[in-house]
Amino acid sequence: MSYTWGDIKLATLQKMFAADGSSIVNDESTKDYLAGMPYAANEGLVRLATAGKFITKPISLNHMVAKNFIPEQTANALNDGRSFTFKAGAVKSYYFQYSGIGTCTISRENLTTTFDIDSYGKFTEYRANFDNDSNEEVTISFTSNYPATVKNIALYDTYFPEVDGVALVPEYGQYVKYDLKALASDFYNLGENAIAYEGGDRVKYLSTTDYYRESDHILVLPANMPGMYTIYYHAYPTEITIDTPDETVLAIDPDLAVLLPLYMAAALYMDDDLAISTTLRNQFEVGLEALTDTSQYSGKEKFESEWV
């Protein structure tokens, strides 16, 4: 069973005693209600989708780590001092994090790129492609008149695509961070949802807990576990506008959809009849509490694969 935006509008008018029959009438008695419905609907949808009965969607994340010419122990170290130099062959792109005030020089036989770094008191990321079709040895050096620190240095063996002039060179480190809000525009939170992993020496697909979370929307994956990750997240509902067609099917469960007209009618009817508005809102709250009550669930289930 699914509900359209037209179904919700009609049910809302019926609860306000402003609809007679099975069709929506747009006249002097209903036009103000209809005009206010998108805002009321969005308010109600956010409440429904963030109060325990979530909209769950997947993100597919290709977590692949490019070859770094710099040894892992050196690349991940906190290099403190005033000057640092690293060399590697056939470098096509670079990434590093720097804290301090200084100069970075990247060079091969016939090409040198130099730029100033001003990142005092914090680590700033720097990344770009480096023109090296001739596969010559590349030197990257840092100089400063003050104490400085460079870490997570990567000299990659491949070019990366560019968007609006910015190279999408991946972060390097023992752990790689992904901003889930950037990957999914409707991201609400990660909750306790499962993350599935497909990869390894023997390709396998299983639920994984080998990750960290920061601020609930930053997913941190270990660099030594490349592969495909499927992340199941909680999503905000699709926004309703005044131009949303009545035929639009709402992407929420039916048990949420039947509560939405109660919320909308309570909000729209508040100035006309506070008593009825309060009654409708109480009905909404009771229905929502019943949906989000987890006391009926007990225990945990766990399985282990014999193939892993």
QUINOR-V160446 format. One line per field, one symbol per residue. ss: DSSP state (H for helix, E for strand, L for the rest). phi: phi as a letter, one per 30 degrees, with the letter a starting at -180 (. if undefined). burial: b if it has 16 or more other ideal C-beta (glycine too) atoms within 10 Angstrom, else e. A space follows every 10 residues. Layout:
# QUINOR-V160446
ss: ???
phi: ???
burial: ???
This chain:
# QUINOR-V160446
ss: LLLEHHHHHH HHHHHLLLLL LLLLLLLLLL HHHHHHHHHH HHHHHHHHHL LLLLEEEEEE EEELLLLELL LHHHHHLLEE EEEEEEEEEL LLEEEEEEEE EEEEEEEELL EEEEEEEEEE EEEEEEEEEL LLLLLLEEEE EEEEEEEEEE EEEEEELLLL LEELLEELLL LLLLEEEEEH HHHLLLEEEL LLLLEEEEEL LLLEEEEELL EEEELLLEEE EELLLLEEEE EEEEELLLLL LLLLLLLLEL LLLHHHHHHH HHHHHHHHLL LLLHHHHHHH HHHHHHHHHH HHLLLLLLLL LLLLLLLL
phi: .bbcdddddd dddddchcbb jcbcccbddb dddddddedd dddddddddb ckccdcbccc bccccddcdd eedddddddc lbbbbbbach dcabaabbbk cabcbbbbec bbbbbdbbbd iaccdbaadb daddhddccc bbbadbebbb bhdbcdcbdb dcbhicdddd dcldbccbdd dddbdcdcad hcddbcbblj dcebbadbcd abbbhicccc cdddbdlccc cccccddddc bdcddddddd dbdeddddde ddddddddcd ddadddeddd dddddddddd dcdcddcbib cbbbddcc
burial: eebbbebbbb bbbbbbebbe eeebeeeeeb eebbeebbeb bbebbebbbb eeebbebebe bebebbebbb eeeebbeebe eeebebebeb bbbbbbbbbb bbebebbbee eeeeeebebe eeeeeebebb ebeeeeebeb ebebeeebbb bbbbbbbeeb eeeeeebebb bbbeebebeb beebebbbbb eeeebebebe eeeeeeebee beeeeebebe bebebbbebe bbbbbbbeeb eeebeeeeeb ebbeebbebb bbbbbbbbbe eeeeebbebb bebbeebbee eeeeeeeeee eeeeeeee
